[in-house]
Amino acid sequence: MNGIALTGARINAEYTIKSVETNNNEVQDFLFTLGCYEGETITVISILADQYVVVVKDARYSIDKDLAECIMI
């Protein structure tokens, strides 16, 4: 594991994505289409239940906890 999962991030703190770690190619491709890849900046705006609202490349997305656990910061 490279760094910590996005689920351990503080709200409104900016992080750099170190890696996306999953064995599921569809999940990896989906996160890539959102702009979640190594070196990109990500910020968690809010957490509500198991939904994480994140900002990547000036766009807001809501992802579930399973996806957030794949993003290493």
C-alpha distances in whole Angstrom, upper triangle without the diagonal:
4,6,8,9,12,14,14,16,19,22,24,21,20,16,15,13,10,9,10,8,11,13,16,18,20,17,16,19,20,18,19,22,22,20,17,15,14,16,18,19,18,20,20,24,24,23,25,25,22,22,21,23,21,23,22,24,27,27,26,24,24,20,20,17,15,15,14,11,10,10,8,10
4,7,9,11,14,13,14,18,20,21,19,17,14,12,10,7,7,9,8,12,15,17,18,20,18,16,19,20,17,17,21,20,18,15,13,11,13,15,16,16,18,19,22,23,22,25,25,22,23,20,22,20,21,19,22,25,25,24,23,23,20,20,18,17,16,14,12,11,10,6,8
4,7,9,12,10,11,14,17,18,15,15,11,10,9,7,8,11,11,14,17,20,21,22,19,17,21,21,18,19,22,20,19,15,14,12,13,14,14,14,16,16,20,21,20,23,23,21,21,19,20,18,19,18,21,23,24,23,22,22,20,19,17,17,16,13,11,11,9,6,5
4,7,8,7,8,12,15,16,14,14,11,11,10,9,10,11,11,14,17,19,21,22,18,17,21,20,17,19,22,20,19,15,15,14,15,15,15,13,14,14,17,18,17,20,20,17,18,16,18,16,18,18,21,23,23,21,20,19,17,17,14,14,13,11,9,10,8,5,5
4,5,6,7,11,14,16,14,14,11,12,10,10,10,9,9,12,15,16,18,19,15,15,18,17,14,16,19,17,17,13,13,13,15,15,14,12,13,12,15,15,14,17,17,14,14,12,15,13,16,16,19,21,20,19,17,16,13,13,10,10,10,7,5,7,6,4,6
4,5,5,9,10,12,11,11,9,10,9,10,11,10,11,13,17,18,19,19,15,15,17,16,13,15,17,15,15,11,13,13,14,13,12,9,9,8,12,12,11,14,15,12,12,9,11,10,12,13,16,18,17,15,14,13,11,11,9,10,9,5,6,8,6,6,6
4,6,9,10,13,13,13,12,14,13,14,14,13,13,15,18,19,21,20,16,17,20,18,15,18,20,17,18,14,16,17,18,17,15,12,11,9,12,11,9,12,12,10,10,8,11,11,14,15,19,20,19,16,15,13,11,10,7,9,9,6,6,9,8,9,10
4,7,10,12,11,13,11,13,13,14,15,15,15,17,21,21,23,23,20,20,23,21,18,20,23,20,20,16,18,17,18,17,16,13,12,10,13,12,11,14,14,13,13,11,14,13,16,17,20,21,21,19,18,16,14,14,11,13,13,9,9,12,10,9,9
4,6,9,7,9,8,11,11,13,15,15,16,18,22,23,24,24,20,20,22,21,17,20,21,18,18,15,16,16,16,15,13,10,8,7,10,10,10,14,15,14,13,10,12,11,13,14,18,18,18,16,16,15,14,14,12,14,14,10,11,13,11,10,8
4,6,6,9,9,13,14,16,18,18,20,22,26,26,28,27,23,23,25,23,20,22,24,20,20,18,19,19,18,17,14,11,9,7,9,9,10,13,15,15,14,11,12,11,13,15,18,18,19,16,17,16,16,16,14,17,17,13,14,16,14,13,11
4,6,9,10,14,15,18,20,20,22,23,27,27,28,27,23,23,25,23,20,22,23,19,19,17,20,20,19,17,14,11,7,5,6,6,8,11,14,14,13,10,10,9,11,14,17,16,16,14,14,14,14,15,15,18,17,13,15,18,15,15,13
4,6,10,13,15,18,20,20,23,25,29,28,29,28,25,24,26,23,20,22,22,19,18,17,19,20,18,16,12,10,6,6,5,8,11,14,17,17,15,12,10,9,10,12,15,14,14,13,14,15,16,18,17,20,19,15,18,19,16,17,14
4,6,10,13,15,18,19,21,24,27,28,28,28,24,23,25,23,20,21,22,19,18,16,18,17,16,14,10,9,6,7,8,11,13,17,19,19,17,13,13,11,11,13,15,15,16,15,16,17,17,19,18,20,19,15,17,18,15,14,11
4,7,10,13,15,17,19,22,26,26,26,26,23,21,23,21,18,18,20,17,15,13,15,14,12,10,7,6,5,8,10,13,15,19,21,20,18,14,13,10,9,10,12,12,14,14,15,16,17,19,18,20,18,15,17,17,14,13,10
4,6,9,12,13,16,19,23,23,24,24,20,19,21,20,16,16,18,16,14,12,12,11,9,8,6,5,6,9,12,14,16,20,21,20,18,14,14,11,10,10,12,14,15,15,16,17,16,18,17,18,16,13,14,14,11,10,6
4,6,9,11,14,18,21,22,22,22,19,17,19,18,15,14,17,15,12,10,9,8,6,6,5,6,9,12,15,17,19,22,24,22,20,16,16,13,12,10,12,14,16,16,16,18,17,19,18,19,16,14,15,14,10,9,6
4,6,8,11,14,17,18,18,19,16,13,15,15,12,12,14,13,10,7,6,5,5,6,6,7,10,12,16,18,18,22,23,20,19,15,16,12,12,10,12,15,16,16,15,17,15,17,16,16,13,11,12,11,7,6,5
4,7,10,13,16,18,18,19,16,14,16,17,13,13,17,15,13,10,8,5,6,8,10,11,13,15,19,21,21,24,25,22,21,18,19,16,16,14,16,19,19,20,19,20,18,19,18,17,15,13,13,11,8,5,5
4,6,10,13,14,14,16,13,10,13,14,11,11,15,14,12,9,6,5,8,10,12,12,15,16,20,21,21,24,24,21,20,18,19,16,16,14,16,19,19,20,18,19,17,18,16,15,13,12,11,8,6,5,7
4,6,10,11,11,12,9,7,10,11,8,9,12,12,11,8,6,7,11,11,13,12,15,16,19,20,20,22,22,19,18,16,17,15,16,14,16,19,19,18,16,17,14,15,14,12,9,9,9,5,5,6,9
4,7,9,10,12,10,8,12,13,11,12,15,15,15,11,10,11,14,15,16,16,18,18,22,22,21,23,23,19,19,17,19,18,19,17,20,23,22,21,19,19,15,15,14,11,10,10,8,5,6,7,11
4,5,7,9,7,7,10,11,10,12,15,15,16,13,12,13,17,17,19,18,20,20,23,23,22,23,22,18,19,18,20,19,21,19,22,24,23,22,19,19,15,14,13,10,9,11,9,6,9,10,14
4,6,9,8,8,11,13,13,14,17,18,18,16,15,16,20,20,22,21,24,24,27,27,25,26,25,21,21,21,23,22,24,22,25,27,26,25,22,21,18,17,16,13,12,14,12,10,12,14,18
4,5,5,6,9,10,11,12,15,16,17,15,15,17,21,20,22,21,23,23,26,26,24,25,24,20,20,20,22,21,23,21,23,26,24,23,20,19,16,15,15,12,11,14,13,10,13,15,19
4,5,5,6,8,10,10,12,14,15,14,13,16,19,19,22,21,24,24,26,27,25,27,26,22,21,21,22,21,22,20,22,25,23,23,20,20,17,17,17,14,12,15,15,12,14,16,20
4,5,5,6,9,10,11,13,14,13,14,17,20,20,22,20,23,23,25,25,24,25,24,20,19,19,20,20,21,19,21,23,21,20,17,17,15,15,16,13,11,15,15,12,14,17,20
4,5,5,6,9,10,11,13,11,12,15,18,17,19,17,19,19,21,22,20,21,21,17,16,16,17,16,18,16,19,21,19,18,15,14,11,12,13,10,8,11,11,9,11,14,17
4,5,5,6,9,10,11,9,9,12,15,15,17,16,19,19,22,22,22,23,23,19,18,17,18,17,18,15,17,20,18,18,16,16,13,14,15,12,9,12,12,9,10,12,15
4,6,5,6,9,10,9,10,13,16,15,18,17,20,20,23,24,23,25,25,21,20,19,19,17,18,15,17,19,17,18,15,16,14,16,17,15,12,14,15,12,13,15,18
4,5,5,7,9,9,11,14,17,15,17,16,18,18,20,21,20,21,22,18,16,16,16,15,15,13,15,17,15,15,12,13,11,13,15,13,10,12,14,12,12,15,18
4,5,5,7,5,8,11,14,12,13,12,15,15,17,18,18,20,20,17,15,13,14,12,13,10,13,15,13,13,11,12,9,12,13,12,8,10,12,9,9,12,14
4,5,5,5,6,10,12,10,13,13,16,17,19,21,21,23,24,21,19,17,16,14,14,11,12,15,14,14,13,15,13,15,17,15,12,13,15,12,11,13,15
4,5,7,9,13,15,12,14,14,17,18,19,21,22,23,24,21,19,17,16,14,13,11,11,14,12,13,11,14,13,16,18,17,13,15,17,14,14,17,18
4,6,9,12,14,11,12,11,13,14,16,17,18,20,21,19,16,14,12,10,10,7,9,11,9,9,8,11,10,14,16,15,12,12,15,13,12,15,16
4,6,9,10,7,9,9,12,14,16,18,20,22,23,21,18,15,14,11,10,6,7,10,9,11,10,13,13,16,17,17,13,13,16,14,11,14,14
4,7,9,7,8,8,11,13,15,17,18,20,22,19,16,14,13,10,10,7,9,12,11,12,11,13,11,14,15,14,11,10,12,10,8,10,11
4,6,6,9,10,13,15,18,20,21,24,25,22,20,17,17,14,13,10,11,15,15,16,15,16,15,17,17,16,13,13,14,11,8,10,10
4,6,9,10,14,16,20,22,22,26,27,24,22,19,19,16,15,12,13,17,17,18,18,19,18,20,19,18,15,14,15,12,9,9,9
4,7,9,13,16,19,22,23,26,28,25,23,20,19,16,14,11,12,15,16,18,18,20,19,21,21,21,18,16,17,15,12,11,9
4,7,10,13,16,19,20,24,25,23,21,17,16,12,11,8,8,11,13,14,15,17,17,19,19,19,16,15,16,14,11,11,10
4,7,10,13,16,18,21,23,21,19,15,14,10,8,6,7,10,11,12,14,16,16,18,19,19,16,14,16,15,11,11,9
4,7,10,12,14,17,20,18,15,12,10,7,6,5,8,9,10,10,11,12,12,15,15,16,13,11,14,13,10,10,9
4,6,9,11,15,17,16,14,10,9,5,5,7,10,10,10,9,10,12,12,15,15,17,14,12,14,15,12,12,10
4,6,8,11,14,13,10,7,6,4,7,9,13,12,12,9,10,10,10,12,12,15,13,10,13,14,12,13,11
4,7,10,13,13,11,8,5,5,7,11,13,12,11,9,10,10,12,13,14,17,15,13,16,18,15,17,15
4,7,10,10,8,6,5,7,10,13,17,15,14,11,11,9,11,12,12,16,15,12,15,18,16,18,17
4,6,7,6,5,6,9,12,15,19,18,16,13,12,9,10,10,9,13,13,11,13,16,15,17,17
4,6,5,7,8,12,15,18,22,20,18,15,13,10,11,10,10,14,14,13,15,18,18,20,20
4,6,8,11,14,18,20,24,23,21,17,15,12,11,9,9,12,14,13,14,18,18,20,21
4,7,10,13,16,19,22,22,20,16,13,10,8,6,5,9,10,9,11,14,15,17,18
4,7,10,13,15,19,19,16,12,10,6,6,5,6,9,10,9,12,14,14,17,18
4,6,10,12,16,16,13,10,8,5,5,6,7,10,9,7,11,13,12,14,15
4,7,10,13,12,10,7,6,4,6,9,10,13,12,10,13,15,13,16,16
4,6,10,10,8,6,5,6,8,10,12,14,11,9,13,14,11,14,13
4,7,6,5,4,6,9,11,14,15,17,14,12,16,16,13,15,14
4,6,5,7,8,11,12,15,16,17,14,13,16,15,12,14,13
4,5,8,10,14,15,19,20,21,17,16,19,18,15,17,16
4,7,10,13,16,19,21,22,19,18,21,21,18,19,18
4,7,10,13,16,19,20,17,16,20,19,17,19,18
4,7,10,13,16,18,15,14,18,18,16,18,18
4,6,10,13,14,11,11,15,15,14,17,17
4,7,10,12,10,10,14,14,14,17,17
4,7,8,6,7,10,11,11,14,16
4,6,6,6,9,10,11,15,16
4,5,5,6,9,10,13,15
4,5,5,7,9,12,15
4,5,5,7,11,13
4,5,5,8,10
4,6,7,10
4,6,10
4,7
4
